[in-house]
């Protein structure tokens, strides 16, 4: 976890968000999901490639530092776009387009309102990550530094 937190901090994202790896993979660097997801952050091949990670030997999804830096950069971009970490987590889990559509339909950037338009797995994922952060670090969601907004 110290390496993951350092990677997130280096990318300008609250280091506490690195705990999403525990929700994704139970902190198992060699985790393999049923749908082809791999590594600490359970990235599929398309997502890994979009983040600049190789999936050919060696598979960067199994490299904690490389995957953490890539996911942190993605979270930074999602945080800037959506203006909140809960929505950034939702976009990481459900997809950016799905969250875009939910935000547009709800006319709000509050996860609690947008959540009803998202898959059940995402409605569970976001509070699970935020609760885990609170338990592991003592930092509640409202204590996380807000994302820097897009300019």
N, C-alpha and C positions, 0 to 999 in steps of 0.2 A: 504493500500500500504506500509506503513512503515514496517509491519510484513513480507510482501513478500520480500521487498528489503533486509531486514536483513537476511532472510533465504538464498537468493541468495548469498549475500556477505559472509555469514558463510560457504558456500560450494565452495568458491573460484571462483565465477562467477560474472561478473559485475552486480551490483544491478539494473542497468537500464533495464536489460533483464527481470526483473519481470513484466515489462509493457506488456509483451506478454499475461498476464492474461486479460488485457482489450480487446485485440483483440479476444482472445478465448471466453470470457464469459461476456464481458462488466462489469467485476469485480463483477459478481453475484456469491456468494459462493454456491448458491443452483441451479445454472444453470443446465439444462437438455437438451441435444441435441437429435435430432430425431434418431440418430444412436446408442443410448445408452451411449453417452459420458456424463460425469458428472463433476461438480465442476468448480472452477476457471480456470483450465487448460484443461478442456474438455477431460478428459482421458476416453478411453473405458476400459472395465474390463480387457482385456488382457494387455494393456499398464500399467494399475494400478498395476496388479500383478507383471509384469516384473520389476516395480520400487519398489516393496516391500510394496505396499499399499494394505490394506484390502478393499474388496468391500462388505463384509458382515457386518451387524450391529456391530459397526458403520462403515459407508462407509467413509474411509479415504479421498476419493476424495473431500468430502465436508469439510474437515478440512484444513483451509488455510495454517497453518504452515507445517503440514505433507506433503501436496501435493506440496507446494513450495519447501521444502527441496528435495523431490524426483525429481521434475522436474529440479531443479538446478543441482543436481548430474548428471542427464541425459544430460543436456545442457553442463556441464563441459566435460563429456565423448565425446559428439558429437563435441564440439569445439576442443578438443585435436585431435580427429581423422581427422577432415576435415580442421583444421587450420584456420577457419574463422567463425565468428558468422553468416554471411548470410547463409553459407552452413549448419551450425548447425541448424539454424532455419528451413531451407528447409528440413533437415532430420527429425526434430521433427514433421513437418507438413506432409510430403509425405512418410516418412519412410526411414530408413538408407540404406536399400538395393537399393531403387530406386535412391537415391543420389549417392551411390557408383557406380552404373552402369552409371549414367549420367556423373560423373567425369571421369570415365575410358574411356568412349566413346569420351568425349571432350578433354581429355588429359590436363586438367587444373583444378585448384581449385578456379576459379573465378565464383561467382554466376551468373554474367551477361552473361557469355558464357554458363554455364551449364543450366540456366533457361529454355532455349528453349526446353530442353528434359524433363522438369518436368510438372506436371499437371498445368492447368491454375490457380487453387485455390492456389497452392504453389507460382506461379509467382506473385500472388497478395499478399499473406500472408507475405512473407519476406519483401518487401518494406513497407507494411502497418505497421508491427511491428517496423521497423527501423525509419519510419517517425513519428510514435507515440512517440517513445523514444526521438527523436529530439524535438518534440513539447512539451512534458511533462517535459523534463529535460534540454533541450538545448544542449544535447550531440549528435553530429552527428555520423554516423556509423564509420567514420575514426578516431573518438576520443575515441571509446570504446577500452579498453585495449585488446590486442590480446589474444586469448586462449593460454594456455600453451600447447605445442605440446607433442604428445606421445613420450615416450623414448624407 
